[in-house]
């Protein structure tokens, strides 16, 4: 394979890797919180993707919910589908 074709393939691979990395970074995450105490459902947009379970629970408490009276899940979707 010629050097120019090899360089073109390397450039293509590099661009693909960059796009994949950007897609992972730009993905939005949400926390759906079902608050049994008040009978309400809340949706919170999460910008960081490096949180662990304790961080999510602290975040839920910061929004005024009691973790022991809630159910919650993390998802990439901000809509409810039937």
BAKEKE-558156 format. One record per atom (N, C-alpha, C): residue number from 1; residue in three letters; chain; atom name; x, y, z. Coordinates in steps of 0.02 Angstrom, whole numbers. Each point is the difference from the previous one (the first is absolute). Layout:
BEGIN
+-----+------+-----+------+--------+--------+--------+
: seq : type : mol : atom :     px :     py :     pz :
+-----+------+-----+------+--------+--------+--------+
: NUM :  Ala :   A :   CA :      X :      Y :      Z :
...
+-----+------+-----+------+--------+--------+--------+
***
This chain:
BEGIN
+-----+------+-----+------+--------+--------+--------+
: seq : type : mol : atom :     px :     py :     pz :
+-----+------+-----+------+--------+--------+--------+
:   1 :  Unk :   A :    N :     43 :    -59 :      0 :
:   1 :  Unk :   A :   CA :    -43 :     59 :      0 :
:   1 :  Unk :   A :    C :     45 :     62 :      0 :
:   2 :  Unk :   A :    N :    -18 :     49 :    -39 :
:   2 :  Unk :   A :   CA :     41 :     60 :     -4 :
:   2 :  Unk :   A :    C :     -6 :     41 :     64 :
:   3 :  Unk :   A :    N :     49 :     43 :     11 :
:   3 :  Unk :   A :   CA :      1 :     42 :     61 :
:   3 :  Unk :   A :    C :    -60 :     46 :      4 :
:   4 :  Unk :   A :    N :    -22 :     27 :    -57 :
:   4 :  Unk :   A :   CA :    -57 :     47 :      1 :
:   4 :  Unk :   A :    C :    -65 :    -36 :     18 :
:   5 :  Unk :   A :    N :     -8 :    -62 :    -25 :
:   5 :  Unk :   A :   CA :    -61 :    -38 :     17 :
:   5 :  Unk :   A :    C :      2 :    -20 :     73 :
:   6 :  Unk :   A :    N :     59 :    -21 :     23 :
:   6 :  Unk :   A :   CA :      7 :    -18 :     71 :
:   6 :  Unk :   A :    C :    -14 :     60 :     44 :
:   7 :  Unk :   A :    N :     25 :     59 :    -17 :
:   7 :  Unk :   A :   CA :    -13 :     61 :     39 :
:   7 :  Unk :   A :    C :    -74 :     17 :     -1 :
:   8 :  Unk :   A :    N :    -33 :    -10 :    -57 :
:   8 :  Unk :   A :   CA :    -72 :     15 :     -5 :
:   8 :  Unk :   A :    C :    -39 :    -46 :     47 :
:   9 :  Unk :   A :    N :     16 :    -65 :      1 :
:   9 :  Unk :   A :   CA :    -34 :    -47 :     45 :
:   9 :  Unk :   A :    C :     13 :     17 :     73 :
:  10 :  Unk :   A :    N :     60 :     19 :     16 :
:  10 :  Unk :   A :   CA :     16 :     19 :     69 :
:  10 :  Unk :   A :    C :    -40 :     62 :     20 :
:  11 :  Unk :   A :    N :     -7 :     48 :    -47 :
:  11 :  Unk :   A :   CA :    -39 :     60 :     14 :
:  11 :  Unk :   A :    C :    -73 :    -18 :     11 :
:  12 :  Unk :   A :    N :    -27 :    -44 :    -42 :
:  12 :  Unk :   A :   CA :    -69 :    -23 :      8 :
:  12 :  Unk :   A :    C :    -11 :    -33 :     68 :
:  13 :  Unk :   A :    N :     45 :    -44 :     20 :
:  13 :  Unk :   A :   CA :     -5 :    -34 :     65 :
:  13 :  Unk :   A :    C :      4 :     50 :     57 :
:  14 :  Unk :   A :    N :     43 :     49 :     -6 :
:  14 :  Unk :   A :   CA :      7 :     51 :     51 :
:  14 :  Unk :   A :    C :    -63 :     42 :      7 :
:  15 :  Unk :   A :    N :    -30 :     18 :    -58 :
:  15 :  Unk :   A :   CA :    -62 :     40 :      2 :
:  15 :  Unk :   A :    C :    -57 :    -41 :     30 :
:  16 :  Unk :   A :    N :     -4 :    -64 :    -17 :
:  16 :  Unk :   A :   CA :    -53 :    -43 :     29 :
:  16 :  Unk :   A :    C :      8 :     -4 :     76 :
:  17 :  Unk :   A :    N :     61 :     -9 :     23 :
:  17 :  Unk :   A :   CA :     13 :     -4 :     72 :
:  17 :  Unk :   A :    C :    -19 :     65 :     34 :
:  18 :  Unk :   A :    N :     15 :     56 :    -32 :
:  18 :  Unk :   A :   CA :    -18 :     65 :     28 :
:  18 :  Unk :   A :    C :    -76 :      9 :      4 :
:  19 :  Unk :   A :    N :    -36 :    -21 :    -52 :
:  19 :  Unk :   A :   CA :    -73 :      5 :      1 :
:  19 :  Unk :   A :    C :    -30 :    -44 :     54 :
:  20 :  Unk :   A :    N :     26 :    -61 :      6 :
:  20 :  Unk :   A :   CA :    -25 :    -45 :     52 :
:  20 :  Unk :   A :    C :     11 :     29 :     69 :
:  21 :  Unk :   A :    N :     59 :     28 :     12 :
:  21 :  Unk :   A :   CA :     15 :     31 :     64 :
:  21 :  Unk :   A :    C :    -46 :     60 :     13 :
:  22 :  Unk :   A :    N :    -11 :     41 :    -51 :
:  22 :  Unk :   A :   CA :    -44 :     58 :      8 :
:  22 :  Unk :   A :    C :    -72 :    -22 :     15 :
:  23 :  Unk :   A :    N :    -23 :    -53 :    -32 :
:  23 :  Unk :   A :   CA :    -68 :    -25 :     13 :
:  23 :  Unk :   A :    C :     -7 :    -23 :     72 :
:  24 :  Unk :   A :    N :     52 :    -33 :     26 :
:  24 :  Unk :   A :   CA :     -4 :    -23 :     70 :
:  24 :  Unk :   A :    C :     -1 :     59 :     47 :
:  25 :  Unk :   A :    N :     38 :     52 :    -14 :
:  25 :  Unk :   A :   CA :      3 :     58 :     44 :
:  25 :  Unk :   A :    C :    -66 :     39 :     -4 :
:  26 :  Unk :   A :    N :    -28 :      8 :    -59 :
:  26 :  Unk :   A :   CA :    -59 :     42 :    -10 :
:  26 :  Unk :   A :    C :    -65 :    -34 :     20 :
:  27 :  Unk :   A :    N :      1 :    -65 :     15 :
:  27 :  Unk :   A :   CA :    -62 :    -33 :     19 :
:  27 :  Unk :   A :    C :    -26 :     30 :     64 :
:  28 :  Unk :   A :    N :    -64 :     13 :      0 :
:  28 :  Unk :   A :   CA :    -31 :     27 :     60 :
:  28 :  Unk :   A :    C :    -24 :    -57 :     43 :
:  29 :  Unk :   A :    N :      2 :     11 :     65 :
:  29 :  Unk :   A :   CA :    -26 :    -48 :     47 :
:  29 :  Unk :   A :    C :    -53 :     34 :     42 :
:  30 :  Unk :   A :    N :    -49 :    -38 :     20 :
:  30 :  Unk :   A :   CA :    -55 :     26 :     40 :
:  30 :  Unk :   A :    C :    -12 :    -46 :     59 :
:  31 :  Unk :   A :    N :    -25 :     29 :     53 :
:  31 :  Unk :   A :   CA :    -24 :    -39 :     57 :
:  31 :  Unk :   A :    C :    -75 :     10 :      3 :
:  32 :  Unk :   A :    N :    -36 :    -55 :     -4 :
:  32 :  Unk :   A :   CA :    -72 :      1 :     13 :
:  32 :  Unk :   A :    C :     -9 :    -18 :     74 :
:  33 :  Unk :   A :    N :    -37 :     42 :     35 :
:  33 :  Unk :   A :   CA :    -12 :    -12 :     72 :
:  33 :  Unk :   A :    C :    -75 :     -7 :     11 :
:  34 :  Unk :   A :    N :    -20 :    -57 :     27 :
:  34 :  Unk :   A :   CA :    -70 :    -11 :     20 :
:  34 :  Unk :   A :    C :     -3 :     10 :     75 :
:  35 :  Unk :   A :    N :    -28 :     56 :     21 :
:  35 :  Unk :   A :   CA :     -2 :     19 :     70 :
:  35 :  Unk :   A :    C :    -65 :    -23 :     31 :
:  36 :  Unk :   A :    N :      4 :    -53 :     40 :
:  36 :  Unk :   A :   CA :    -60 :    -29 :     31 :
:  36 :  Unk :   A :    C :    -29 :     45 :     55 :
:  37 :  Unk :   A :    N :     41 :     41 :     30 :
:  37 :  Unk :   A :   CA :    -22 :     44 :     55 :
:  37 :  Unk :   A :    C :    -51 :     51 :    -26 :
:  38 :  Unk :   A :    N :     13 :     28 :    -59 :
:  38 :  Unk :   A :   CA :    -43 :     52 :    -28 :
:  38 :  Unk :   A :    C :    -42 :    -25 :    -58 :
:  39 :  Unk :   A :    N :     12 :    -60 :    -23 :
:  39 :  Unk :   A :   CA :    -37 :    -27 :    -57 :
:  39 :  Unk :   A :    C :     16 :     35 :    -65 :
:  40 :  Unk :   A :    N :     64 :     17 :    -10 :
:  40 :  Unk :   A :   CA :     21 :     38 :    -59 :
:  40 :  Unk :   A :    C :     57 :    -36 :    -36 :
:  41 :  Unk :   A :    N :      8 :     18 :    -63 :
:  41 :  Unk :   A :   CA :     56 :    -25 :    -40 :
:  41 :  Unk :   A :    C :     41 :     60 :    -23 :
:  42 :  Unk :   A :    N :     66 :     -6 :      5 :
:  42 :  Unk :   A :   CA :     44 :     55 :    -18 :
:  42 :  Unk :   A :    C :     53 :    -25 :    -49 :
:  43 :  Unk :   A :    N :     22 :     44 :    -43 :
:  43 :  Unk :   A :   CA :     53 :    -15 :    -48 :
:  43 :  Unk :   A :    C :     55 :     52 :      8 :
:  44 :  Unk :   A :    N :     62 :    -24 :     10 :
:  44 :  Unk :   A :   CA :     57 :     44 :      8 :
:  44 :  Unk :   A :    C :     52 :    -16 :    -53 :
:  45 :  Unk :   A :    N :     25 :     53 :    -32 :
:  45 :  Unk :   A :   CA :     52 :     -7 :    -51 :
:  45 :  Unk :   A :    C :     68 :     -3 :     35 :
:  46 :  Unk :   A :    N :     39 :    -51 :    -15 :
:  46 :  Unk :   A :   CA :     65 :     -9 :     31 :
:  46 :  Unk :   A :    C :     54 :     12 :    -53 :
:  47 :  Unk :   A :    N :     45 :     46 :     15 :
:  47 :  Unk :   A :   CA :     52 :     17 :    -48 :
:  47 :  Unk :   A :    C :     62 :    -44 :      8 :
:  48 :  Unk :   A :    N :     11 :    -25 :     60 :
:  48 :  Unk :   A :   CA :     60 :    -42 :     12 :
:  48 :  Unk :   A :    C :    -18 :    -73 :     -8 :
:  49 :  Unk :   A :    N :     46 :    -38 :    -28 :
:  49 :  Unk :   A :   CA :    -12 :    -71 :    -10 :
:  49 :  Unk :   A :    C :     45 :    -43 :     44 :
:  50 :  Unk :   A :    N :     39 :     31 :     43 :
:  50 :  Unk :   A :   CA :     48 :    -37 :     41 :
:  50 :  Unk :   A :    C :    -24 :     -9 :     73 :
:  51 :  Unk :   A :    N :    -65 :      6 :     11 :
:  51 :  Unk :   A :   CA :    -26 :     -4 :     68 :
:  51 :  Unk :   A :    C :    -12 :    -73 :     19 :
:  52 :  Unk :   A :    N :      4 :    -14 :     65 :
:  52 :  Unk :   A :   CA :    -17 :    -67 :     24 :
:  52 :  Unk :   A :    C :    -66 :      4 :     38 :
:  53 :  Unk :   A :    N :    -22 :    -55 :     27 :
:  53 :  Unk :   A :   CA :    -66 :     -4 :     32 :
:  53 :  Unk :   A :    C :     -7 :     50 :     58 :
:  54 :  Unk :   A :    N :     51 :      7 :     40 :
:  54 :  Unk :   A :   CA :     -3 :     46 :     57 :
:  54 :  Unk :   A :    C :     -7 :     72 :    -25 :
:  55 :  Unk :   A :    N :     34 :     17 :    -54 :
:  55 :  Unk :   A :   CA :     -5 :     68 :    -28 :
:  55 :  Unk :   A :    C :    -71 :     14 :    -25 :
:  56 :  Unk :   A :    N :    -31 :    -50 :    -32 :
:  56 :  Unk :   A :   CA :    -68 :      9 :    -24 :
:  56 :  Unk :   A :    C :    -48 :      9 :     59 :
:  57 :  Unk :   A :    N :     10 :    -39 :     53 :
:  57 :  Unk :   A :   CA :    -43 :      7 :     58 :
:  57 :  Unk :   A :    C :      7 :     68 :     32 :
:  58 :  Unk :   A :    N :     62 :     26 :      4 :
:  58 :  Unk :   A :   CA :     10 :     67 :     27 :
:  58 :  Unk :   A :    C :    -34 :     53 :    -43 :
:  59 :  Unk :   A :    N :      4 :     -9 :    -65 :
:  59 :  Unk :   A :   CA :    -32 :     46 :    -47 :
:  59 :  Unk :   A :    C :    -76 :     -1 :      9 :
:  60 :  Unk :   A :    N :    -28 :    -59 :      9 :
:  60 :  Unk :   A :   CA :    -72 :     -6 :     11 :
:  60 :  Unk :   A :    C :    -20 :     35 :     65 :
:  61 :  Unk :   A :    N :     40 :     -8 :     51 :
:  61 :  Unk :   A :   CA :    -14 :     33 :     64 :
:  61 :  Unk :   A :    C :      6 :     76 :     -6 :
:  62 :  Unk :   A :    N :     48 :     23 :    -40 :
:  62 :  Unk :   A :   CA :      8 :     72 :    -10 :
:  62 :  Unk :   A :    C :    -62 :     31 :    -34 :
:  63 :  Unk :   A :    N :    -35 :    -41 :    -37 :
:  63 :  Unk :   A :   CA :    -62 :     25 :    -32 :
:  63 :  Unk :   A :    C :    -61 :     -6 :     46 :
:  64 :  Unk :   A :    N :     11 :    -20 :     63 :
:  64 :  Unk :   A :   CA :    -53 :      0 :     50 :
:  64 :  Unk :   A :    C :    -37 :    -65 :      7 :
:  65 :  Unk :   A :    N :     26 :    -53 :    -28 :
:  65 :  Unk :   A :   CA :    -33 :    -66 :      6 :
:  65 :  Unk :   A :    C :     34 :    -40 :     55 :
:  66 :  Unk :   A :    N :    -38 :    -46 :     29 :
:  66 :  Unk :   A :   CA :     28 :    -46 :     49 :
:  66 :  Unk :   A :    C :     12 :    -66 :    -37 :
:  67 :  Unk :   A :    N :     62 :    -21 :     -2 :
:  67 :  Unk :   A :   CA :     19 :    -59 :    -39 :
:  67 :  Unk :   A :    C :    -38 :    -62 :     22 :
:  68 :  Unk :   A :    N :    -14 :     -6 :     65 :
:  68 :  Unk :   A :   CA :    -35 :    -59 :     24 :
:  68 :  Unk :   A :    C :    -75 :      2 :    -17 :
:  69 :  Unk :   A :    N :    -24 :     55 :    -27 :
:  69 :  Unk :   A :   CA :    -71 :      5 :    -20 :
:  69 :  Unk :   A :    C :     -7 :     11 :    -75 :
:  70 :  Unk :   A :    N :     53 :    -18 :    -37 :
:  70 :  Unk :   A :   CA :      0 :     10 :    -73 :
:  70 :  Unk :   A :    C :     25 :    -63 :    -35 :
:  71 :  Unk :   A :    N :    -20 :     -4 :    -62 :
:  71 :  Unk :   A :   CA :     32 :    -46 :    -47 :
:  71 :  Unk :   A :    C :     29 :     43 :    -55 :
:  72 :  Unk :   A :    N :     57 :    -20 :    -26 :
:  72 :  Unk :   A :   CA :     31 :     41 :    -52 :
:  72 :  Unk :   A :    C :     39 :    -43 :    -48 :
:  73 :  Unk :   A :    N :      9 :     27 :    -60 :
:  73 :  Unk :   A :   CA :     40 :    -35 :    -50 :
:  73 :  Unk :   A :    C :     37 :     51 :    -43 :
:  74 :  Unk :   A :    N :     55 :    -23 :    -28 :
:  74 :  Unk :   A :   CA :     40 :     41 :    -44 :
:  74 :  Unk :   A :    C :    -11 :    -25 :    -71 :
:  75 :  Unk :   A :    N :    -10 :     47 :    -46 :
:  75 :  Unk :   A :   CA :    -13 :    -19 :    -69 :
:  75 :  Unk :   A :    C :     25 :     54 :    -48 :
:  76 :  Unk :   A :    N :      3 :    -15 :    -63 :
:  76 :  Unk :   A :   CA :     17 :     49 :    -51 :
:  76 :  Unk :   A :    C :    -62 :     29 :    -32 :
:  77 :  Unk :   A :    N :    -58 :    -19 :     23 :
:  77 :  Unk :   A :   CA :    -63 :     22 :    -31 :
:  77 :  Unk :   A :    C :    -35 :     50 :     46 :
:  78 :  Unk :   A :    N :    -28 :     51 :    -31 :
:  78 :  Unk :   A :   CA :    -36 :     50 :     39 :
:  78 :  Unk :   A :    C :    -75 :     -1 :    -15 :
:  79 :  Unk :   A :    N :    -24 :    -52 :    -33 :
:  79 :  Unk :   A :   CA :    -70 :     -7 :    -17 :
:  79 :  Unk :   A :    C :    -25 :    -67 :     24 :
:  80 :  Unk :   A :    N :    -65 :     -3 :     15 :
:  80 :  Unk :   A :   CA :    -32 :    -62 :     19 :
:  80 :  Unk :   A :    C :    -34 :    -27 :    -62 :
:  81 :  Unk :   A :    N :     15 :    -63 :    -16 :
:  81 :  Unk :   A :   CA :    -30 :    -32 :    -58 :
:  81 :  Unk :   A :    C :    -49 :    -53 :     23 :
:  82 :  Unk :   A :    N :    -53 :     -8 :    -38 :
:  82 :  Unk :   A :   CA :    -50 :    -51 :     17 :
:  82 :  Unk :   A :    C :     22 :    -67 :    -26 :
+-----+------+-----+------+--------+--------+--------+
***
